Amino acid sequence: MKEIVPSPPPIVRNDAAAIQSLFQKNVVPSYGRFEIAFSHGAGSYLYDVAGKRYLDLGAGIAVCALGHAPAEITEALVEQSRRLLHVSNLYYHEPQGRLAEAIVKHIAPGKVFFSNSGAEANEGLYKVARKFGHDEGRFEILTAFNSFHGRTLAGLAATGQEKVKKGFEPAVAGFRHIPYNDLEATRAAISPATAAILIEGVQGEGGITPASPEYLLGLRKLCDEKKLLLFMDGVQDGHFRTGCFQSYQRILEGVPGGDKFAPDGISMAKSLGGGFPIGAFWVREPYADLLGPGTHASTFGGTPLGCVVALKVFEVIQRERLADNARSVGEFLKTELNRLAQRYPQIVKGVRGLGLMVGFELAADIPALANNNKPAAIQFVNRLHEAGVLTIPSGNQVIRLLPPLNLRRIEAEEGLKIIESVIAKLAV
Ligand SMILES: Cc1ncc(COP(=O)(O)O)c(C=O)c1O
């Protein structure tokens, strides 16, 4: 008898227009999306539903640390899901304890709380600061202009960019912004209500701007002097992306006094689970018990599944020396992009970054991008899409490269060639 196979629904037929129409009808339009629908990935490559291949130099905005569909992550997921997907944080399980231990070992004595996202990890830090300052009536957290800390209400208040706050007023109280990399302005901004300072080691959404070593060491001194907590948002720049576990470790490498530096709290997410949603914050020893039983919680925080995957990501990064790879391939990308900036100064104004967190700034007023209402960075990223490379815009002028930590040199060369071809076309 002939088998009658029902025709597959549009989503299985991989019809880009049908997928977009599903979104238009059913998904809240809060994202400005590019016109690409992806179907699958392998290593540093993604494939859209029409079968076009893209070299992914964005990695889900610094998430897919091991690239797409890494076999060991799939195996860890499948194996753990057969054993135990979830148990409430009312109970203990081994993977959460072991993942917390791995994080503590890479920073300094302290403890870890697990969340689902970067914004939620930062929320935990805000609560640590509030508890810390509570009995003295201190609650205020200083954050930097151009920073990004997430889209929850407190995340918007913490973020130093007006565009994310618009329309969501009144802002959550207790956040004020300071100029980044400016110690004197920070000192002047401290008020009797200030409890903490939160900064990114490398501002990601703010255009790939690293903190200077003097700023970090100076902030530590200032926080000690004024009895403030010093927090670092490592959501985007953390997890070996810069060549060290946390970006401050890379920035302070070889700097006198740098080895004694530690912040009081660090938030993480993105690469931590290599694509599986998991976030965390680490808090330094003297403050590690501030959030006692009943003061903070998250149903899905640190599930067995998430923690097993994150442990596997740690294991692969270490075994394959991917921090070293991030350094060497990142340095190669930066050197070559600098070469392009010298060759095409009318298109590329400058290159910044550390490890595999690299940004290049487009020159102002590129004639070929002038008669269009889209920002230059979006137009440039669109041209790269056409040419088969994925990157991430940062603001209106900066293009970010945040590739998988196992990006190979030959893949970096391929990406650079395509980037150069797009630049060369704009230069004629
Ligand atoms: C530095 C930084 N902090 C926090 C966040 C928010 O993370 P999530 O989107 O996981 O909430 C992001 C996201 O881009 C980020 O880059």
The ligand as an SDF file (V2000), in Angstrom:
LIG
                    3D

 16 16  0  0  0  0  0  0  0  0999 V2000
   27.6170   43.6000   28.8220 C   0  0  0  0  0  0  0  0  0  0  0  0
   26.2460   43.0170   28.8040 C   0  0  0  0  0  0  0  0  0  0  0  0
   25.5630   42.9220   29.9500 N   0  0  0  0  0  0  0  0  0  0  0  0
   24.3280   42.3980   29.9870 C   0  0  0  0  0  0  0  0  0  0  0  0
   23.7120   41.9550   28.8490 C   0  0  0  0  0  0  0  0  0  0  0  0
   22.3300   41.3800   28.9150 C   0  0  0  0  0  0  0  0  0  0  0  0
   22.3910   40.0070   28.7440 O   0  0  0  0  0  0  0  0  0  0  0  0
   21.0540   39.1900   28.3780 P   0  0  0  0  0  0  0  0  0  0  0  0
   20.6540   39.6230   27.0270 O   0  0  0  0  0  0  0  0  0  0  0  0
   21.5040   37.7470   28.4420 O   0  0  0  0  0  0  0  0  0  0  0  0
   20.0610   39.5260   29.4180 O   0  0  0  0  0  0  0  0  0  0  0  0
   24.3870   42.0310   27.6280 C   0  0  0  0  0  0  0  0  0  0  0  0
   23.7360   41.5850   26.3770 C   0  0  0  0  0  0  0  0  0  0  0  0
   24.1240   41.9220   25.2820 O   0  0  0  0  0  0  0  0  0  0  0  0
   25.6860   42.5780   27.5940 C   0  0  0  0  0  0  0  0  0  0  0  0
   26.3680   42.6910   26.4600 O   0  0  0  0  0  0  0  0  0  0  0  0
  1  2  1  0
  2  3  1  0
  2 15  2  0
  3  4  2  0
  4  5  1  0
  5  6  1  0
  5 12  2  0
  6  7  1  0
  7  8  1  0
  8  9  2  0
  8 10  1  0
  8 11  1  0
 12 13  1  0
 12 15  1  0
 13 14  2  0
 15 16  1  0
M  END
$$$$
